[in-house]
Amino acid sequence: MSSLMIEQFTCRSDNFGIILHDPLTGDTASIDAPDGAIITNRLRQSGWALTDLFITHHHADHVEGIPALALPYSPRIIGPKAEAETISGLTQTVGDGDTFKFAGRTVKAISTPGHTAGHICFYIPDEGLLFAGDTLFALGCGRLFEGSPGDMFGSLSRLGELPDETRVYCGHEYTQSNANFAVTVDPDNQELADRMKDIVDLRAKGLPTLPTTIGYEKRTNPFMRTSDAGIRKQLGMETASDVAVFAELRRRKDGF
């Protein structure tokens, strides 16, 4: 079995379009549908026909392209069971732990409430791939529009249990702004400081900062480092719970 081909490209202002393609079967999936026209153009350039759409959550910048992709391709459109009433066009729904097949590979849905109440991530164990939508970002996490700090902390904790080498693709290019915040709460983290330099260089060249890995996030993303003594001291929360530390980090980032 050959590895999946992955194309990542910019949609809208800072969304990522992501297309998976299996050269053996021809199966092709788009992760979310931020812009149907751009995704269609990329498919045509590659000579691929869309067979699947994996939808992480109901926000407009992740679903607006569904109609434009559904009409010409009639793909299987798989999304969160908990948000089925708010996402038009789904042909299959999945909840936490549900699996389905894509290009002969098992895809597992992981429930990650916080950004939205029914948000899911898609994990392909055989490929070591996680499509995290707006739950986990490089050096950050999604805003809490529909969930509590406890919800998001739990979601990130679950993702942190995946193998460290798991490659992570996210819904947005937010890394530089996330890094600017991260260094204010984790100033003594040398790996974070080194990563900041790399990010500045990549963005200056117009290059993406993703994918990342679970291990890299656990070492440098403050939202996945709530037990770190240095971060707790910086916040003045040495004896607080992990959820309380997470909530304070999210509060500060919201106002950053």
N, C-alpha and C positions, 0 to 999 in steps of 0.2 A: 504493500500500500504506500503510495507516494504521499508526501506532505501536501497539505492544502496550500494553494496560492492565496495570498492576502494582498489586496489593494486598499490602501488608506489614502484618503484625499479630503480636501476641505469642502464643506458645504455651508451655505449661508455665511455668517460672519466668522463663527468659530466652532461650528459643529464638525465632526468627522463623519464622512461616509466610509463605510467599510464593506468590501465585497470579498467573499470567500469563494474559491473555485477549486473543484477537484478535476484535474486534467484527465483522469481515467474514466470517470462516469459522466462528466460534463455538468454535474450538479453545481449550482451556483446560488449563493445566498447573500442577501444584503442585511447587515445589522442595522435595524431601524431604517426609517425612510425620511430623512430630513429634507431632501429635495429630489423629487422624482425625475426632473429633467436632467440634472447633473448625473444622477445614478444611471439613468438610461443611456446617456451619452458615453459614460465609462464602459458600460456593458457592450455597446455597439463598437467602440474602439477595440475592445478585446475580443469581440466575436463570440460573446457568451450570452446565453439565454437564462434569465432569472427563473429559478425553480422554487426558491424559498425566501421568505421575509421573516426575520426574527425581531420581534418588537419588545423592547424592555419596559416601556411605560407610556402613559397616555399623553404626555406633554406635546404640544403642537409641533415643536421643532424636531420631534422624533417620529411623527405619524403623518405629517401633511403630505408626504409623497406617496402614501399608500395607493390612492386612486390612480395616479399616473403610472404606477408600476403594475397594478393589478390588471388594468385593461388590456395591455398588449401581451402580458406574460402569463396571466392566470396562475400565479405562484401559490404555493401553500403559505398561508400567513399565520404565524404562530405567535401568540402573545400571552400576557398574564391573565389567568383565570379571574383574579380579583379585580381586574379593570376591564373586563369584557364589555361592560355596558358603556364604557367611555371611549372605546377604540372601535371604529367602524371598519368592517371588512375582514375581521379575523375569521379564519377557517378552522383553527384549532387553538385551544387554550391549554395552558399548563400551569400547575401550581408547584409548590416547593417539593423537590425530590422527583418530580415527574421527568421521564426521559423519552426521547424520540430519536430516530435515526436520520442522519444527514450524510450522504456520500459514504454509507457503510460504517459511519462512526456514531457512537452514542453521544448525544447532547443532553446535558442535565440542566434543569431549571433550578436556580437557587433563589429563594425568596429573600429580598433585601429591602424591607420597608424602611422609610426614613425620608427620602426625597419625595416619593409618593407612597401612598399606603400599600399599593400592590406591585411595586417595582420588582422585576426579576432580572437576574443575570444569567447568561448562558455559558456553560462550562463544557469544554470538550476535552475530557481527560486524556484520550489517546494522542492528542496534539499538544497538550499542555497549554491550552488557550482559555482565557476568560474574557468575555465581552461584558464589561461592567456598567455600561450605560452611564447614568448620572449618579451612581452610588459611590464608587471609588474613582478618584482622579489621581493623576500623578501629583503627589505632595498635597492632596486635598481630598475632599468628599463633597457630596451634593448638599445644597441648602435643604433645610428641613421644612418643606412646604406642607407636608401632610403627616409627618411622623414626629416622634419625640426624640430627644437626645438618646434615650435608652434604646429606642428602635434602631437608630443609625449605628450606635455603638455596637449593638448586637450583630447588625449586618456586616460591619467591617470586621468584627471578630470572627465571624464565620468565614469570610473571604480570606482572612489571615491564616486559617487552618489549611488552606490549599498548599500544595508544594511550593517552596520558595522560588523554584525556577519557572513557575507558571507565568507565561507572557500575558500581560493585561492591556487590552485595548479599551479606551474610554470614549465617552460621547463628545468631549470638547477639548480644545487646546487651551487649557487654563493654567498650564504648568508654571509659566513665568510669574504670574500674579500670585499663585499659590506658594511659589518659592520665596517671593518677597515677604510674604507673611511668615512662612515657616522659620526663617532665620531669626525673626524677632522673638520667637518662643523657644527656640532650640539653638541658641547662639554658639554653643560649645561643640556642636556636632560637626566634626571635620568632614565626614563623608557628605553631609548636607552642603557644607560650604563648597566642596569640590563639585558637587552636582550642580550647584547654583552657577558656577562658572561655565560648565558644559551647556546648561540651558540658555544662558545669555548668548553663548557662541552660536548655538543651533538656531535660535530665533533671529539673530542678526543676519544669518544666512537664509532665512525664510524656510528653514527645515522643521519638521515636526519633532516633538520631544517624546513621542510615543512610538512603539509600545514601551511599557515599563515591565517590571516583574513584581510578584508578591514580595519576594525577599527584599528587593530594593525599597519598596514602600515601607516595609516593617522596620527598616533601618533609618529611613529619612523622613517619612511622612508623619508629622506630629499627631495626626488624628488616629494613627495606628500605634502610637507610642505614649499612651496616656499613663502608663506605669513608670515611665522614665523619670529618674530622680532629678535630672537636670531640668526637664520641662516643668515638673512639679514645683521645683524651687523657683524657677523663673515666674511662675504664676502665683506663688505664695500659697500653694495648695498641697503641701507635703503629705498631709494625712487624709486628704479627700478621697472619695471613691473614684474609680476609673470613669464612671458615667458622669460624675460631677466635673472632672477634669475635661472630659470630652465636651460637655455642655459649655464650659467656659471658653475652650478653644473655638468652638463654633460661634459663640457670641462675639468673640473678638474678631474672628474672620469676617463675620457679617458686617461689622463696622469698619473694617480695615480699608 
